[in-house]
Amino acid sequence: MDEFRTHEHAMALAGLFQAVTLVQQVAREGSADAAPFESSIASIFRIDADNTDAVFGSSHHLTRGLQILCQQLGREKSNQDPELMRYAVSLMFLERQLMRNPKMLAKVRDGIDAATQQSEHFAITHENVLARLADTYATTVSQLQPRIMVQGKPEYLNTPANANRIRALLLAGMRAAVLWRQLGGNRVRLLWTRKSIVRCAQALLDEEPASN
């Protein structure tokens, strides 16, 4: 697999892992780190981007996702988190169902368009925009089976604002899963190219300025 394609695959998977990691953080802690959260949400709106860099920005915006990718797909089993892998694999599985459902896919697009219009008046992480994205997820992807059951503390999961953040992040994860598939990604390809993807992800992390 050529270097460019490996880069594209690493970025798409990092986007997926970053989103599900933030889902876990909100569910367990009641909040998410601002910078990666904004980067993940922003990726939802870049539907017609030409490549992964256009979707996510530079690899700097996916630092968290690249780190988790290396942990989840690396050799050291003790670094792997089964919960994060379950979320990621579930989104990949649901992505296949979504892409076979043109009506639902159109509904997702309409919801994102509506949120885009809202984002012209509010920041993309404003509660109104997140609520629209969350509703889009709840009325589309969340209706597919099996539903993703997010684990966390009830006092955080039952807070409407946090529920919206989690659903919006799951939609961001679905965006990355769709991108992975569009780039030719699948289970077999991941099995055969896992090591090269991890090497690429680590190289991207190593390129970042020391202050980050």
C-alpha positions in Angstrom: 0.0 0.0 0.0 1.4 3.4 -1.0 2.5 6.0 1.6 -0.3 8.4 0.7 -3.0 5.8 1.1 -1.6 4.7 4.4 -1.6 8.3 5.6 -5.3 8.6 4.5 -6.2 5.4 6.3 -4.4 6.4 9.5 -6.1 9.8 9.5 -9.6 8.3 9.0 -9.1 5.7 11.8 -7.6 8.4 14.1 -10.8 10.4 13.5 -12.9 7.4 14.5 -10.8 6.7 17.6 -10.8 10.3 18.7 -14.5 10.5 18.5 -15.2 7.4 20.5 -12.5 8.4 23.1 -14.3 11.6 23.6 -17.6 9.8 24.0 -16.0 7.7 26.7 -14.6 10.9 28.4 -18.0 12.7 28.4 -19.7 9.5 29.7 -17.2 9.1 32.5 -16.2 12.6 33.4 -19.1 14.8 32.2 -17.0 16.9 29.8 -14.6 16.6 26.9 -11.3 18.3 26.2 -12.2 21.4 24.1 -9.7 21.2 21.2 -10.2 17.6 20.1 -13.9 17.9 20.7 -14.1 20.9 18.4 -12.0 19.1 15.7 -14.2 16.0 15.8 -17.4 18.0 15.6 -16.0 20.2 12.8 -15.3 17.1 10.7 -19.1 16.3 10.5 -19.6 19.5 8.4 -16.9 18.7 5.8 -18.9 16.2 3.9 -17.5 17.0 0.4 -13.8 17.4 1.4 -11.2 16.1 -1.1 -9.1 14.2 1.4 -8.6 13.4 5.0 -6.5 16.5 5.7 -9.4 18.6 4.4 -11.8 16.8 6.7 -9.8 16.9 9.9 -7.2 19.6 9.2 -3.6 18.7 9.9 -2.7 15.7 12.0 -2.3 18.1 14.9 -6.1 18.2 15.2 -6.1 14.4 15.6 -3.3 14.0 18.2 -5.7 12.3 20.6 -7.0 10.0 17.9 -3.5 9.1 16.7 -2.4 8.2 20.2 -5.4 6.0 20.8 -5.0 4.4 17.3 -1.4 3.4 18.3 -2.6 2.0 21.6 -5.6 0.1 20.2 -3.9 -1.4 17.1 -0.3 -1.7 18.5 1.3 -4.9 19.8 1.0 -4.2 23.5 -2.3 -5.7 24.6 -2.2 -4.1 28.0 -2.6 -0.7 26.3 -5.9 -1.6 24.6 -9.3 -0.6 25.8 -12.0 -3.1 24.9 -14.7 -0.5 25.4 -13.2 1.9 22.9 -12.7 -0.9 20.4 -16.3 -2.0 20.8 -17.5 1.5 20.0 -15.3 1.8 17.0 -16.2 -1.6 15.6 -19.9 -1.0 16.2 -19.7 2.3 14.2 -18.0 0.5 11.3 -20.7 -2.2 11.4 -23.5 0.4 11.5 -21.9 2.4 8.7 -22.5 -0.5 6.3 -26.2 -0.5 7.2 -26.4 3.3 6.8 -24.9 3.3 3.4 -27.5 0.7 2.2 -30.3 2.9 3.4 -30.6 5.9 1.0 -33.6 7.4 2.8 -31.8 7.4 6.1 -28.6 8.7 4.5 -30.5 11.6 3.0 -32.0 12.3 6.5 -28.5 12.4 7.9 -27.5 14.9 5.2 -30.5 17.1 5.9 -29.8 17.1 9.6 -26.2 18.2 8.9 -27.3 20.8 6.5 -29.7 22.2 9.2 -26.9 22.2 11.8 -24.6 23.9 9.2 -27.2 26.8 8.9 -27.3 27.0 12.7 -23.5 27.1 12.9 -23.6 30.3 10.8 -25.1 32.1 13.8 -23.5 30.0 16.6 -20.1 28.3 17.2 -20.1 24.7 15.9 -19.9 23.5 19.5 -22.8 25.7 20.7 -25.5 23.7 22.5 -28.0 24.5 19.8 -25.8 23.1 17.1 -24.9 20.0 19.2 -28.6 19.4 19.9 -29.4 19.4 16.1 -26.5 17.0 15.4 -27.6 14.8 18.4 -31.2 14.7 17.1 -29.9 13.7 13.6 -28.0 10.8 15.2 -31.0 9.8 17.4 -33.4 9.7 14.5 -31.1 7.9 12.1 -28.0 5.9 13.1 -29.4 5.2 16.6 -32.4 3.4 15.0 -30.0 0.8 13.4 -29.3 -2.5 15.2 -27.5 -3.2 17.3 -27.6 0.1 19.0 -24.5 1.4 20.6 -24.8 1.3 24.4 -22.5 3.9 26.0 -21.2 3.1 29.4 -20.6 5.8 32.0 -21.8 7.4 35.2 -25.6 7.9 35.3 -25.3 11.5 36.6 -23.4 12.4 33.3 -25.3 10.2 30.9 -28.7 11.5 32.1 -27.7 15.1 31.6 -29.4 16.4 28.4 -26.3 18.5 27.4 -24.0 15.5 27.8 -26.4 13.2 26.0 -26.2 15.6 23.1 -22.5 15.7 23.2 -22.3 12.0 23.1 -24.7 11.6 20.2 -22.9 14.4 18.2 -19.6 12.6 18.8 -21.0 9.3 17.7 -22.1 11.1 14.5 -18.5 12.3 14.1 -17.4 8.8 14.6 -19.8 7.7 11.9 -18.4 10.4 9.6 -14.9 8.9 10.1 -16.2 5.3 9.5 -17.8 6.4 6.2 -14.5 8.1 5.2 -12.6 4.9 6.1 -14.9 2.9 3.9 -14.7 5.4 1.0 -10.9 5.1 1.1 -11.2 1.3 0.6 -10.9 0.4 4.2 -12.5 -2.8 5.5 -11.8 -5.5 8.1 -9.5 -7.5 5.9 -7.5 -4.5 4.8 -7.1 -3.4 8.4 -5.8 -6.9 9.3 -3.1 -6.8 6.6 -2.1 -3.2 6.9 -2.4 -2.7 10.7 1.3 -2.4 11.3 2.0 0.1 8.5 -1.0 2.2 9.7 0.4 2.2 13.3 3.8 3.2 12.0 2.3 6.1 10.0 0.3 7.3 13.0 3.4 7.2 15.2 5.3 9.1 12.6 2.6 11.8 12.4 2.8 12.1 16.2 6.6 12.4 16.1 6.4 15.2 13.6 4.4 17.4 15.9 6.2 20.3 17.7 7.5 19.5 21.2 5.2 22.1 22.8 2.2 20.0 21.8 
